[in-house]
C-alpha cells in the first residue's frame, strides 16, 4: 500500500559540530557514522518516508554537505526528491525553518533530527496520523530515565499537555520529546519571530510552546512497542548499533532499509529496485534482490517486531 502525503515536506537536520562524539567526528559528520550496517542518517530518513513524505531537504554544514550529496544524489533511486541546504553555524534546531523556508513554501512540514532512531509495530500508524493532521503541531512523548538532556513535556490530570521546557534542571515529568516534529505552515512565521535563548540558540521547544499557547500542540505518547534511540553520544551510538544488529538478526528483516521502504510504498518499482540491488556486491544487495521474490510483507509491517522483547533506552546524563 502506498501512502504519499503531497502536502507535507520533510526537513532532515544533519548539521552541528558533533562535539559529543569527538574525536569520531573530527573527520566526518556525525550522521554519516555507522549504526550497525547503515549510515546513521538512513534511520531518520526512513522515518520520514514511512510518513509518506517524498520531498526532503537535508541540512548540514558547508564542509559535510557534499558527502550527503554523494550518498543520496537527487534521491531518484529512492523515488524521492532531495534538496540540500547549508548551515554555516549551528544556531538551534528551529534554525532549520529559516534555512528551509523557501523549500517548505506553503506546505506543512516534518522535522527529523539526524541522530534519532525509531522502531516499532505501531510507528507507521502514528506517523501517518501526525502527517494527516491539518492544523497545529504534533510532537511525541517518551518516558526516559533522565529527561534533563531533552525537551520535557508535562501533562495535566486529563492527559493534556500543560507545559514544555528545554533541558530543565528539575524536570516536571519524565516524558522527553524525541527529535521528530510535525507542523502546519504556521511554523515558518513562528520560527521567524523567535529570539535566541540564553544558550544563544533558536530553541525548538520555543516553537512547540508557541503552538501550546495557541492551544494547537498535540502531544502523542509513543506506543508501548516503539523504541526511540538518540545516538548522539558514544554510549548511545553503540547501544543503537547493538539494537539494530540484534533485531535484524532475530527477525531476518532490516530496519531502515530505504530501498525496501521505497519499494513497499511504491515509490519505486521492481526494475528500479533490481538496478539498485545489483550495484551492491554484498549481503545488502542480496537482501534487496530477495525482496523481488517476496511479496508477503505488508507495508504496515516494515518496521514491526512485535515478537521481540522491547528495548527502552536508558538515557543517563
ABEGO torsion letter per residue (X at the ends): XBBBBAABBBBBBABEAGAAAOAAAAABBAAABBBEABBAAAAAAAAAAAAGBABBBBBBBAAAAAAAAAAAEAGAAAGBBBBBBBBABBAEAAAAAAAAAAAAEABBBBBBBAABBBBEAAAAAAAAAAAABABEBBBBBBBBABAAABBBBBBBAAGBBABBBBGBABBABABBBBBBBBBBAAAAAAAAABBBBAAGBBBAAAAAAAAAAAGABBBBBBBAABBBBBAABAAAAAAAAAAAAAAAAAAGBBBGBAAAAAAAAGABBAAAAAAAAAABABAAAAAAAAAAABAABBAAAAABBAABBBBBBBBBX
